[in-house]
Amino acid sequence: MIRFEHVTKRYDDGTTAVDDLSFEVAEGELVTLVGPSGCGKTTTMMMVNRLVEPTSGRVLVDGRDIAGVDPVALRRKIGYVIQQVGLFPHRTVLDNTATVPALLGWKKAAARARAAELLDLVGLDPAVYGSRYPAQLSGGQRQRVGVARALAADPPVLLMDEPFGAVDPVVRERLQNEFLALQATVRKTVLLVTHDIEEAVRMGDRMAVYGQGRIEQFDTPATVLGSPATPYVADFVGNDRGLKRLAVTPVTEDDLDLWKGNHEGYVGGPGEYEDGTHAPLGTSLKDALAALLQHDAGRLVVTGDDGRPLGVLTPAGVHRALRRASAPAESRPGENRAAENLPGESRPAKG
């Protein structure tokens, strides 16, 4: 959906903001661009909607070189969310959200109906908030309006520049969760710029770690954390990268050992097991380990969609999962299962 081909941006004073950048973002993928201030990540993002023009190379959106597309027309087809939101203070929330459809020539009733639909989707009841003005909203609410406005014309591409940076940590985490849930529904192609490694790891399907004007590593968060490509990346993601990996590694069936309990042995109802410790398949290792520690248990019963046990996760299984998530593609489950086990380890079969 978005493709950079040997893109360089050099300013008149000789500063090279982006140097020979080549990467691709797949349709429906959320890619985070992370790095220190001045590394070129925002410049990269702004070249997608031609707010910055490359010195050389090509940027393609949906297979088309955007150098040949009218910039105004291009921007109206790309959603854009910034840290300070940029709402019009003299317009209501509903009218702010309907801005782009109105610019595209939608009839007023259709634009406002779409705006109401999007406000509802981001958790703001249009009957309550639609007639309010930005000054009457909290920071988190204004950020939601900014996301709704960016999505109002149903753009295939969404650019987000530090979108949650202007709110406190508690609200930021809630907005991140809400946006991930929204993204699971709308499946936009997203470039999200952040300086926060925690946010990059939490939000991205893949993440690009920037050095000075160049991408040092471009891979899944689990792989970046588990196998940093360079000393720079290892230093940037931090010495606690092993702990960060827990939050981005889901529990899969390949991580489970045999459960020796009664598969019908519910205690008190569906989903309650003999040791009182269970979680659904796909739970993050962070949450799974938290459950083990909370119950002082040596195993976690992992269940399927129907509530039946699929197996148990043990501390050894957590270790296997981390090794699996950070392994090169050729040695991941389904491609080279022998490489997954620890040396000398005999892994019990699953029940």
Buried (B, 14 or more C-beta within 10 A) or exposed (E): BBBBBEBBBBEEEEEBBBBBBEBEBEEBBBBBBBBEEEBBBBBBBBBBBBBBEBEEBBBBBEEEEBEEBEEEEBBBBBBBBBBEBEBEEEBBBBBBBBBBBBEEEBEEEEBBBBBBBBBBBBBBEBEEBBEBBBEEBEBBBBBBBBBBBBBBBEBBBBBBBBBBBBBEEEBBBBBBEBBEEBBEEEEBBBBBBBBBBBBBBBBBBBBBBBBBBBBBBBBBBBBBBBBBBEEBBBEBBEEEBEEBBBBBBBBBEBBBBEBEBEEEEBEEEEBBBEBEBBBEBEBBBBBBBBBBEEBEBEBBBBBEEEBEBBBBBBEBBBBBBBBBBBBEEEBBBEEEEEBBBEEEEEBEEBB
